[in-house]
């Protein structure tokens, strides 16, 4: 018999609902919500990134998010979010257009308290 060949599946978006509203994940017993506006989320336009956490006790006043492309190194691309209300952090930025034409991006909330939850989605043209 021949040995099985393992193929690596292409990474897929798990949060494409971001184009119509918010995306929610459970992270260390908390609800973590990502909201990006305006919608649909497009590359190369000014965007507002908003993270909401419930419960939000014992979280810092600033959060960092990391932008990456699964399967492709795009360099370090991080943004600081500032608490604007209890349990809410916001920041403004741009998702760059990848020269390869790939559109799958991942936003990871860099937070030991939350376990670094990530949301992946395809940006629109």
DSSP file (Angstrom, degrees, kcal/mol; ACC not computed):
  #  RESIDUE AA STRUCTURE BP1 BP2  ACC     N-H-->O    O-->H-N    N-H-->O    O-->H-N    TCO  KAPPA ALPHA  PHI   PSI    X-CA   Y-CA   Z-CA
    1    1 A X              0   0    0      0, 0.0     2,-0.3     0, 0.0     0, 0.0   0.000 360.0 360.0 360.0 150.7    0.0    0.0    0.0
    2    2 A X        -     0   0    0      1,-0.1     2,-0.1     3,-0.0     3,-0.1  -0.662 360.0-107.2 -89.0 147.3    1.1    3.5   -0.6
    3    3 A X        -     0   0    0     -2,-0.3     2,-0.2     1,-0.1    -1,-0.1  -0.413  40.7 -99.7 -70.6 150.2    1.4    5.9    2.3
    4    4 A X        -     0   0    0     -2,-0.1     2,-0.6     1,-0.1    -1,-0.1  -0.480  31.0-136.8 -71.1 138.3   -1.3    8.6    2.6
    5    5 A X        -     0   0    0     -2,-0.2     2,-0.6    -3,-0.1    -1,-0.1  -0.862  13.4-142.5 -97.2 125.5   -0.3   12.0    1.3
    6    6 A X        -     0   0    0     -2,-0.6     2,-0.4     2,-0.0    -2,-0.0  -0.787  13.6-160.8 -91.2 124.0   -1.3   14.9    3.5
    7    7 A X        -     0   0    0     -2,-0.6     2,-0.6     0, 0.0    -2,-0.0  -0.850  18.0-126.8-101.4 139.0   -2.4   17.9    1.6
    8    8 A X        -     0   0    0     -2,-0.4     2,-0.1     1,-0.0     3,-0.1  -0.751  26.7-131.7 -85.6 121.0   -2.5   21.3    3.4
    9    9 A X        -     0   0    0     -2,-0.6     2,-0.1     1,-0.1     3,-0.1  -0.427  25.5-104.0 -70.4 144.1   -5.9   22.8    3.0
   10   10 A X        -     0   0    0     -2,-0.1    -1,-0.1     1,-0.1    61,-0.1  -0.459  45.2-101.5 -62.8 137.1   -6.0   26.4    1.9
   11   11 A X        -     0   0    0     -2,-0.1     2,-0.3    59,-0.1    -1,-0.1  -0.331  43.1-154.9 -59.6 144.8   -6.8   28.7    4.8
   12   12 A X        -     0   0    0     -3,-0.1     2,-0.2    92,-0.0   108,-0.1  -0.892  18.6-103.4-124.6 154.1  -10.5   29.8    4.9
   13   13 A X        -     0   0    0     -2,-0.3   108,-0.2     1,-0.1     3,-0.1  -0.517  27.7-179.0 -72.5 138.7  -12.3   32.7    6.3
   14   14 A X  S    S+     0   0    0    106,-1.2   107,-0.2    -2,-0.2    -1,-0.1   0.411  78.7  45.0-113.5  -2.7  -14.2   32.1    9.5
   15   15 A X    >   +     0   0    0    105,-2.8     3,-2.0     1,-0.1   106,-0.1  -0.095  57.9 133.6-135.7  37.0  -15.7   35.6   10.0
   16   16 A X  G >   +     0   0    0      1,-0.3     3,-1.7     2,-0.1     4,-0.2   0.635  61.0  83.2 -66.5 -10.6  -17.0   36.8    6.6
   17   17 A X  G >>  +     0   0    0      1,-0.3     3,-2.1     2,-0.2     4,-1.5   0.653  67.1  87.8 -62.9 -12.4  -20.1   38.0    8.4
   18   18 A X  G <4 S+     0   0    0     -3,-2.0    18,-0.3     1,-0.3    -1,-0.3   0.754  76.8  65.0 -58.5 -23.7  -18.0   41.0    9.3
   19   19 A X  G <4 S+     0   0    0     -3,-1.7    -1,-0.3     1,-0.2    -2,-0.2   0.700 113.2  30.9 -72.9 -18.2  -19.2   42.5    5.9
   20   20 A X  T <4 S-     0   0    0     -3,-2.1     2,-0.3    -4,-0.2    -2,-0.2   0.558 132.6 -43.7-113.7 -14.3  -22.8   42.6    7.3
   21   21 A X  S  < S-     0   0    0     -4,-1.5    15,-0.3    13,-0.1    -1,-0.2  -0.892  85.1 -26.4 177.8-150.6  -22.3   43.1   11.0
   22   22 A X        -     0   0    0     -2,-0.3     2,-0.4    13,-0.1    13,-0.2  -0.478  43.5-140.7 -90.9 161.2  -20.3   42.1   14.0
   23   23 A X  E     -A   34   0A   0     11,-2.2    11,-2.9    -2,-0.2     2,-0.4  -0.975  16.9-160.8-119.9 137.4  -18.5   38.8   14.6
   24   24 A X  E     +A   33   0A   0     -2,-0.4     2,-0.3     9,-0.2     9,-0.2  -0.953  11.2 175.5-123.6 137.6  -18.4   37.2   18.0
   25   25 A X  E     -A   32   0A   0      7,-2.5     7,-3.1    -2,-0.4     2,-0.4  -0.962  31.0-120.0-133.2 153.7  -16.1   34.5   19.5
   26   26 A X  E     +A   31   0A   0     -2,-0.3     2,-0.4     5,-0.2     5,-0.2  -0.804  34.5 176.2 -88.9 133.7  -15.8   33.0   22.9
   27   27 A X  E >   -A   30   0A   0      3,-2.6     3,-1.1    -2,-0.4    88,-0.1  -0.907  65.9 -26.7-145.1 112.0  -12.3   33.6   24.4
   28   28 A X  T 3  S-     0   0    0     -2,-0.4     3,-0.1     1,-0.3    87,-0.1   0.889 126.9 -46.4  51.2  45.7  -11.4   32.5   28.0
   29   29 A X  T 3  S+     0   0    0      1,-0.2     2,-0.3    85,-0.1    -1,-0.3   0.627 119.5 105.6  77.2  14.0  -15.0   32.6   29.2
   30   30 A X  E <  S-A   27   0A   0     -3,-1.1    -3,-2.6    84,-0.1     2,-0.6  -0.921  71.7-120.8-124.6 150.6  -15.7   36.0   27.6
   31   31 A X  E     -AB  26  54A   0     23,-3.1    23,-2.0    -2,-0.3     2,-0.5  -0.822  29.8-166.5 -86.9 123.1  -17.7   37.2   24.6
   32   32 A X  E     -AB  25  53A   0     -7,-3.1    -7,-2.5    -2,-0.6     2,-0.4  -0.962   2.8-167.0-115.3 122.7  -15.3   39.0   22.2
   33   33 A X  E     -AB  24  52A   0     19,-3.0    19,-2.2    -2,-0.5     2,-0.5  -0.923   6.4-160.9-114.8 132.0  -16.9   41.0   19.4
   34   34 A X  E     +AB  23  51A   0    -11,-2.9   -11,-2.2    -2,-0.4     2,-0.4  -0.943  11.5 178.6-109.6 131.9  -15.2   42.5   16.4
   35   35 A X  E     - B   0  50A   0     15,-2.4    15,-2.7    -2,-0.5     2,-0.4  -0.999   4.1-176.1-132.5 130.4  -16.8   45.3   14.4
   36   36 A X  E     - B   0  49A   0     -2,-0.4     2,-0.3   -15,-0.3    13,-0.2  -0.995  21.7-131.4-127.9 127.4  -15.2   47.0   11.4
   37   37 A X  E    S+ B   0  48A   0     11,-2.0    11,-3.3    -2,-0.4     2,-0.2  -0.959  71.6  42.5-132.9 152.9  -16.9   49.9    9.6
   38   38 A X  S    S-     0   0    0     -2,-0.3     2,-0.3     9,-0.2     4,-0.3   0.551  94.9-106.0 -74.9 165.0  -17.7   51.1    7.0
   39   39 A X  S    S+     0   0    0     -2,-0.2     2,-0.2     2,-0.1   -20,-0.1  -0.829  94.9  43.0-111.2 150.3  -19.1   47.9    5.5
   40   40 A X  S    S-     0   0    0     -2,-0.3     2,-0.5    -4,-0.1   -21,-0.1   0.646  94.1-120.7 -66.7 160.3  -18.3   46.0    3.4
   41   41 A X        -     0   0    0     -2,-0.2    83,-2.6    81,-0.1     2,-0.3  -0.608  40.2-178.2 -77.1 119.6  -14.7   45.8    4.7
   42   42 A X  B >   -h  124   0B   0     -2,-0.5     3,-0.7    -4,-0.3    53,-0.4  -0.875  26.8-110.5-121.3 151.4  -12.4   46.9    1.8
   43   43 A X  T 3  S+     0   0    0     81,-1.3    53,-0.2    -2,-0.3     3,-0.1  -0.422  95.8  23.0 -72.2 153.5   -8.7   47.2    1.4
   44   44 A X  T 3  S+     0   0    0     51,-3.0     2,-0.3     1,-0.2    -1,-0.2   0.741  97.4 105.6  64.0  29.3   -7.1   50.6    1.1
   45   45 A X  S <  S-     0   0    0     -3,-0.7    50,-0.5    50,-0.3    -1,-0.2  -0.983  80.8 -94.2-132.7 150.4   -9.9   52.6    2.8
   46   46 A X        -     0   0    0     -2,-0.3     2,-0.3    48,-0.1    48,-0.2  -0.413  50.1-172.8 -62.4 131.4  -10.0   54.2    6.3
   47   47 A X  E     - C   0  93A   0     46,-2.9    46,-2.1    -2,-0.1     2,-0.6  -0.933  24.5-137.4-128.8 149.8  -11.6   51.8    8.7
   48   48 A X  E     -BC  37  92A   0    -11,-3.3   -11,-2.0    -2,-0.3     2,-0.5  -0.947  20.2-159.5-105.2 121.8  -12.8   51.9   12.3
   49   49 A X  E     -BC  36  91A   0     42,-3.2    42,-1.8    -2,-0.6     2,-0.4  -0.889  11.5-176.6-102.9 128.0  -11.9   48.8   14.3
   50   50 A X  E     -BC  35  90A   0    -15,-2.7   -15,-2.4    -2,-0.5     2,-0.5  -0.990   9.5-169.9-132.5 127.1  -13.9   48.1   17.4
   51   51 A X  E     -BC  34  89A   0     38,-2.8    38,-2.7    -2,-0.4     2,-0.4  -0.959   4.8-171.4-114.1 130.9  -13.5   45.3   20.0
   52   52 A X  E     -BC  33  88A   0    -19,-2.2   -19,-3.0    -2,-0.5     2,-0.4  -0.974   2.8-169.2-120.8 139.5  -16.1   44.7   22.7
   53   53 A X  E     -B   32   0A   0     34,-2.3     2,-0.4    -2,-0.4   -21,-0.2  -0.993  11.3-140.7-131.8 134.1  -15.5   42.3   25.5
   54   54 A X  E    S+B   31   0A   0    -23,-2.0   -23,-3.1    -2,-0.4     2,-0.1  -0.959  92.9  24.4-140.9 121.1  -18.0   41.0   28.1
   55   55 A X  S    S+     0   0    0     -2,-0.4    -1,-0.3   -25,-0.3    32,-0.0   0.591  79.7 179.2 -75.7 154.2  -17.2   40.6   30.9
   56   56 A X    >   +     0   0    0     -3,-0.2     3,-0.9    -2,-0.1    31,-0.2   0.217  27.7 135.6-109.9  12.4  -14.4   43.2   30.6
   57   57 A X  T 3   +     0   0    0      1,-0.2     3,-0.1    30,-0.0    -3,-0.0  -0.304  69.8  16.0 -65.9 148.8  -13.0   43.1   34.1
   58   58 A X  T 3  S+     0   0    0      1,-0.2     2,-0.3     0, 0.0    -1,-0.2   0.774  91.6 132.1  60.8  32.8   -9.2   43.1   34.6
   59   59 A X    <   -     0   0    0     -3,-0.9    -1,-0.2     1,-0.1    28,-0.1  -0.874  58.6-106.6-110.4 148.8   -8.4   44.1   31.0
   60   60 A X        -     0   0    0     -2,-0.3    -1,-0.1     2,-0.2     0, 0.0  -0.160  22.4-116.4 -70.6 166.1   -5.9   46.9   30.1
   61   61 A X  S    S+     0   0    0     21,-0.1    22,-2.6    22,-0.1     2,-0.4   0.695 101.2  45.8 -75.5 -18.6   -6.9   50.3   28.8
   62   62 A X  E     -D   82   0A   0     20,-0.2     2,-0.3    27,-0.1    20,-0.2  -0.943  67.2-168.4-123.2 147.3   -5.1   49.6   25.5
   63   63 A X  E     -D   81   0A   0     18,-2.6    18,-4.0    -2,-0.4     2,-0.4  -0.955  12.1-142.1-128.8 151.5   -5.3   46.6   23.3
   64   64 A X  E     -DE  80 110A   0     46,-0.6    46,-2.6    -2,-0.3     2,-0.4  -0.926  11.0-163.3-111.8 139.1   -3.1   45.6   20.3
   65   65 A X  E     -DE  79 109A   0     14,-2.6    14,-2.3    -2,-0.4     2,-0.4  -0.952   8.0-148.4-118.4 146.8   -4.4   43.9   17.2
   66   66 A X  E     -DE  78 108A   0     42,-2.7    42,-2.4    -2,-0.4     2,-0.5  -0.941   3.7-151.7-115.7 131.4   -2.2   42.2   14.7
   67   67 A X  E     + E   0 107A   0     10,-3.1    10,-0.4    -2,-0.4     2,-0.3  -0.887  28.6 156.1-101.7 129.1   -3.0   42.0   11.0
   68   68 A X  E     - E   0 106A   0     38,-2.3    38,-3.2    -2,-0.5     2,-0.5  -0.959  39.3-128.5-146.0 165.0   -1.7   39.0    9.1
   69   69 A X  B >   -I   72   0C   0      3,-0.8     3,-2.3    -2,-0.3    36,-0.2  -0.972  33.1-121.9-115.6 116.7   -2.4   36.9    6.0
   70   70 A X  T 3  S+     0   0    0     -2,-0.5    34,-0.1     1,-0.3   -59,-0.1  -0.357  98.0  12.5 -56.9 129.5   -2.6   33.2    6.6
   71   71 A X  T 3  S+     0   0    0     -2,-0.1     2,-0.3   -61,-0.1    -1,-0.3   0.456 119.6  75.3  84.2   0.7    0.0   31.4    4.4
   72   72 A X  B <  S-I   69   0C   0     -3,-2.3    -3,-0.8     0, 0.0     2,-0.5  -0.959  74.1-133.1-148.3 126.4    1.8   34.6    3.5
   73   73 A X        +     0   0    0     -2,-0.3     3,-0.1     1,-0.1    -5,-0.1  -0.682  25.8 172.2 -81.1 123.0    4.2   36.8    5.6
   74   74 A X        -     0   0    0     -2,-0.5    -1,-0.1     1,-0.4    -7,-0.0   0.178  48.4-106.6-113.3  14.4    3.3   40.4    5.3
   75   75 A X        -     0   0    0      2,-0.0    -1,-0.4     0, 0.0     2,-0.4  -0.084  60.2 -41.2  79.9 170.3    5.6   41.8    7.9
   76   76 A X        +     0   0    0     -3,-0.1     2,-0.3   -10,-0.0    -8,-0.1  -0.569  60.9 172.2 -74.5 129.2    4.6   43.1   11.3
   77   77 A X        +     0   0    0    -10,-0.4   -10,-3.1    -2,-0.4     2,-0.3  -0.822  11.4 157.9-141.5  95.8    1.4   45.1   11.1
   78   78 A X  E     -D   66   0A   0     -2,-0.3     2,-0.4   -12,-0.2   -12,-0.2  -0.871  20.5-163.9-124.9 154.1   -0.1   46.0   14.4
   79   79 A X  E     -D   65   0A   0    -14,-2.3   -14,-2.6    -2,-0.3     2,-0.4  -0.998  18.3-129.2-138.1 140.8   -2.4   48.7   15.7
   80   80 A X  E     -D   64   0A   0     -2,-0.4     2,-0.4   -16,-0.2   -16,-0.2  -0.749  18.7-158.3 -89.0 133.5   -3.2   50.0   19.2
   81   81 A X  E     -D   63   0A   0    -18,-4.0   -18,-2.6    -2,-0.4     2,-0.4  -0.904   8.1-148.5-108.0 142.0   -6.8   50.2   20.2
   82   82 A X  E     -DF  62  90A   0      8,-2.7     8,-2.4    -2,-0.4     2,-0.3  -0.886  24.1-106.5-113.3 139.0   -7.8   52.5   23.1
   83   83 A X  E     + F   0  89A   0    -22,-2.6     6,-0.3    -2,-0.4     3,-0.1  -0.472  38.4 171.9 -64.7 126.7  -10.6   52.0   25.5
   84   84 A X  E     -     0   0A   0      4,-2.2     2,-0.3     1,-0.4    -1,-0.2   0.530  68.1  -0.9-111.9 -13.8  -13.5   54.3   24.6
   85   85 A X  E >  S- F   0  88A   0      3,-1.2     3,-2.4     0, 0.0    -1,-0.4  -0.945 103.7 -58.1-163.1 166.2  -16.1   53.0   27.0
   86   86 A X  T 3  S+     0   0    0     -2,-0.3     3,-0.1     1,-0.3   -33,-0.0  -0.387 127.3   1.3 -57.3 120.9  -16.3   50.1   29.6
   87   87 A X  T 3  S+     0   0    0     -2,-0.2   -34,-2.3   -31,-0.2     2,-0.4   0.598 112.6 106.1  78.7  12.0  -15.5   47.0   27.6
   88   88 A X  E <   -CF  52  85A   0     -3,-2.4    -4,-2.2   -36,-0.2    -3,-1.2  -0.989  41.9-179.0-131.7 130.8  -15.0   48.8   24.3
   89   89 A X  E     -CF  51  83A   0    -38,-2.7   -38,-2.8    -2,-0.4     2,-0.3  -0.981   9.8-176.1-127.0 140.1  -11.7   49.5   22.5
   90   90 A X  E     +CF  50  82A   0     -8,-2.4    -8,-2.7    -2,-0.4     2,-0.3  -0.951  10.9 162.7-137.7 154.2  -11.3   51.4   19.2
   91   91 A X  E     -C   49   0A   0    -42,-1.8   -42,-3.2    -2,-0.3     2,-0.4  -0.968  26.9-127.7-162.3 159.0   -8.7   52.4   16.6
   92   92 A X  E     +C   48   0A   0     -2,-0.3     2,-0.3   -44,-0.2   -44,-0.2  -0.897  42.6 123.4-115.8 143.1   -8.6   53.6   13.0
   93   93 A X  E     -C   47   0A   0    -46,-2.1   -46,-2.9    -2,-0.4     2,-0.4  -0.948  46.7 -99.2-172.1-170.2   -6.4   52.1   10.3
   94   94 A X        -     0   0    0     -2,-0.3     2,-0.6   -48,-0.2   -48,-0.1  -0.982  17.0-137.8-133.0 139.9   -6.3   50.6    6.8
   95   95 A X        -     0   0    0    -50,-0.5   -51,-3.0   -53,-0.4   -50,-0.3  -0.899  34.9-131.5 -93.6 122.6   -6.0   47.0    5.6
   96   96 A X        -     0   0    0     -2,-0.6     2,-0.5   -53,-0.2   -53,-0.0  -0.323  14.8-111.3 -76.0 157.3   -3.5   47.1    2.7
   97   97 A X        -     0   0    0    -54,-0.1     2,-0.4    -2,-0.0    -1,-0.1  -0.749  30.7-127.4 -86.2 131.0   -4.1   45.5   -0.6
   98   98 A X    >   -     0   0    0      4,-0.6     3,-1.6    -2,-0.5   -55,-0.0  -0.657   5.8-141.5 -81.5 130.6   -1.9   42.4   -1.2
   99   99 A X  T 3  S+     0   0    0     -2,-0.4    -1,-0.1     1,-0.3    -2,-0.0   0.727  99.8  64.1 -64.6 -21.5    0.1   42.6   -4.5
  100  100 A X  T 3  S-     0   0    0      2,-0.1    -1,-0.3     1,-0.1     3,-0.1   0.665 112.6-117.4 -75.4 -15.5   -0.5   38.8   -4.9
  101  101 A X    <   +     0   0    0     -3,-1.6    -2,-0.1     1,-0.3     2,-0.1   0.340  67.1 141.9  93.2  -6.6   -4.2   39.4   -5.2
  102  102 A X        -     0   0    0      1,-0.1    -4,-0.6     2,-0.0    -1,-0.3  -0.390  30.5-172.7 -68.9 149.4   -5.0   37.3   -2.1
  103  103 A X        +     0   0    0     -3,-0.1    20,-2.7    -6,-0.1     2,-0.5   0.450  43.1 113.6-123.6  -4.9   -7.8   38.7    0.0
  104  104 A X  E     + G   0 122A   0     18,-0.2     2,-0.3   -34,-0.1    18,-0.2  -0.619  40.6 175.4 -80.3 120.0   -7.8   36.6    3.2
  105  105 A X  E     - G   0 121A   0     16,-3.1    16,-2.6    -2,-0.5     2,-0.4  -0.891  18.4-152.2-121.8 153.4   -6.8   38.5    6.3
  106  106 A X  E     -EG  68 120A   0    -38,-3.2   -38,-2.3    -2,-0.3     2,-0.6  -0.994   1.5-160.6-125.8 130.7   -6.6   37.6   10.0
  107  107 A X  E     -EG  67 119A   0     12,-3.1    12,-2.5    -2,-0.4     2,-0.5  -0.960  12.0-169.1-108.8 121.0   -7.0   40.0   12.9
  108  108 A X  E     -EG  66 118A   0    -42,-2.4   -42,-2.7    -2,-0.6     2,-0.8  -0.938  18.4-138.9-111.1 128.9   -5.6   38.6   16.1
  109  109 A X  E     -E   65   0A   0      8,-2.9     2,-1.5    -2,-0.5   -44,-0.2  -0.789  18.5-142.2 -85.6 114.0   -6.3   40.4   19.4
  110  110 A X  E     +E   64   0A   0    -46,-2.6   -46,-0.6    -2,-0.8     2,-0.3  -0.612  51.2 130.8 -83.3  90.9   -3.0   40.3   21.3
  111  111 A X    >>> -     0   0    0     -2,-1.5     5,-1.9     1,-0.1     4,-1.2  -0.914  46.4-161.3-147.3 112.1   -4.2   39.7   24.8
  112  112 A X  T 345S+     0   0    0     -2,-0.3     3,-0.2     1,-0.2    -1,-0.1   0.861  97.7  58.5 -59.9 -33.5   -3.0   37.1   27.2
  113  113 A X  T 345S+     0   0    0      1,-0.2    -1,-0.2     2,-0.1   -54,-0.0   0.814 113.8  36.9 -65.6 -29.9   -6.2   37.6   29.2
  114  114 A X  T <45S-     0   0    0     -3,-0.6    -1,-0.2    -5,-0.1    -2,-0.2   0.537 111.1-116.2 -98.7  -9.3   -8.3   36.7   26.2
  115  115 A X  T  <5 -     0   0    0     -4,-1.2    -3,-0.2    -3,-0.2   -87,-0.1   0.735  58.7 -76.9  78.3  22.3   -6.0   34.0   24.8
  116  116 A X      < -     0   0    0     -5,-1.9    -1,-0.1     1,-0.1    -6,-0.1   0.931  62.0-158.0  56.1  57.1   -5.3   35.9   21.6
  117  117 A X        -     0   0    0     -6,-0.2    -8,-2.9    -8,-0.1     2,-0.4  -0.327   6.3-153.3 -65.7 149.8   -8.6   35.3   19.7
  118  118 A X  E     -G  108   0A   0    -10,-0.2     2,-0.4    -8,-0.0   -10,-0.2  -0.950  12.9-162.5-129.5 146.7   -8.4   35.7   15.9
  119  119 A X  E     -G  107   0A   0    -12,-2.5   -12,-3.1    -2,-0.4     2,-0.4  -0.996  11.0-164.5-124.7 127.5  -11.0   36.5   13.2
  120  120 A X  E     +G  106   0A   0     -2,-0.4  -105,-2.8   -14,-0.2  -106,-1.2  -0.941  18.3 153.7-118.8 141.3  -10.3   35.8    9.5
  121  121 A X  E     -G  105   0A   0    -16,-2.6   -16,-3.1    -2,-0.4     2,-0.5  -0.981  43.1-106.3-156.8 159.6  -12.2   37.2    6.6
  122  122 A X  E     -G  104   0A   0     -2,-0.3   -18,-0.2   -18,-0.2   -81,-0.1  -0.836  33.9-135.4 -93.7 124.6  -11.8   38.1    2.9
  123  123 A X        -     0   0    0    -20,-2.7     2,-0.2    -2,-0.5   -81,-0.2  -0.443  21.8-127.7 -73.7 155.7  -11.5   41.8    2.2
  124  124 A X  B      h   42   0B   0    -83,-2.6   -81,-1.3    -2,-0.1    -1,-0.1  -0.635 360.0 360.0-102.0 160.5  -13.6   43.1   -0.7
  125  125 A X              0   0    0     -2,-0.2   -83,-0.1   -83,-0.2    -1,-0.1   0.444 360.0 360.0 -82.2 360.0  -12.6   45.1   -3.7
